[in-house]
Each structure stands twice: as structure tokens, then as C-alpha cells.
């Protein structure tokens, strides 16, 4: 099923990622994020602390063009209760 999200020009993906990582760490998760070359980022999350579902999540975000990217996520353990594998394709459709 397709889902469309609307983002504003002021949205900063790096700032949003940093906020998300900080939140997960505060909740007791271990987060490792790395950049692979010019167009790929990897993130591995392991949650074992109280207050979070226990399990692992890994994701790969790939820039597919100057205006598009793709994210593939795999969840394990309690983190997979609702979604085991997810693929998100995002494309810029125009100015705000």
C-alpha cells in the first residue's frame, strides 16, 4: 500500500535523524549509524532496556537521484511485531 508524506522545504533530514537517535538512546537502545560512500547510510538499533520493545532493527538509506531516495528496514524480535520488512521510496515532487 502506498503512503504519501508531505514535507516542507525547511525539513532537515540530518537534524531529524539526530533527534530520533537521541530519543532511542534515552530509551536504552544502542544505535550505530554510518555512511557508506556518497549515497548510502546504514543504521543498526538494538533495544533491550525497559520501556522499549526488545529486538533489533537495521536500515539502509540510499540516495537514488538528486531528488529521491529509498530506505529498506528489517526488524527482529518484538520490534517486528507489526512490520518485519519495510521499503520506503521517496521522491521530491515540487516546491512548497
RALINCOR-V169721 format. One record per residue. N is the residue number from 1. SS is DSSP state (a for helix, b for strand, c for the rest). D_CENTER is the distance of its C-alpha to the mean C-alpha in whole Angstrom. Layout:
N | SS | D_CENTER
N | SS | D_CENTER
//
This chain:
1 | c | 19
2 | c | 17
3 | c | 16
4 | c | 16
5 | c | 14
6 | c | 17
7 | c | 16
8 | c | 18
9 | c | 19
10 | c | 19
11 | c | 15
12 | c | 14
13 | a | 10
14 | a | 11
15 | a | 13
16 | a | 10
17 | a | 8
18 | a | 11
19 | a | 12
20 | a | 9
21 | a | 10
22 | a | 13
23 | a | 13
24 | a | 12
25 | a | 15
26 | a | 17
27 | c | 17
28 | c | 18
29 | b | 14
30 | b | 14
31 | b | 11
32 | b | 12
33 | b | 10
34 | b | 12
35 | b | 13
36 | b | 15
37 | c | 18
38 | c | 17
39 | c | 15
40 | b | 12
41 | b | 10
42 | b | 9
43 | b | 7
44 | b | 10
45 | b | 10
46 | b | 14
47 | b | 15
48 | c | 19
49 | c | 20
50 | c | 22
51 | c | 20
52 | c | 17
53 | c | 17
54 | c | 17
55 | b | 15
56 | b | 13
57 | b | 9
58 | b | 8
59 | b | 6
60 | b | 8
61 | b | 7
62 | b | 11
63 | b | 13
64 | b | 16
65 | b | 18
66 | c | 19
67 | c | 18
68 | b | 15
69 | b | 12
70 | b | 10
71 | b | 7
72 | b | 8
73 | b | 7
74 | b | 10
75 | b | 11
76 | b | 15
77 | b | 17
78 | a | 17
79 | a | 14
80 | a | 15
81 | c | 17
82 | c | 16
83 | c | 13
84 | c | 14
85 | b | 12
86 | b | 10
87 | b | 10
88 | b | 9
89 | b | 12
90 | b | 12
91 | b | 16
92 | c | 18
93 | c | 21
94 | c | 23
95 | c | 24
96 | c | 23
//
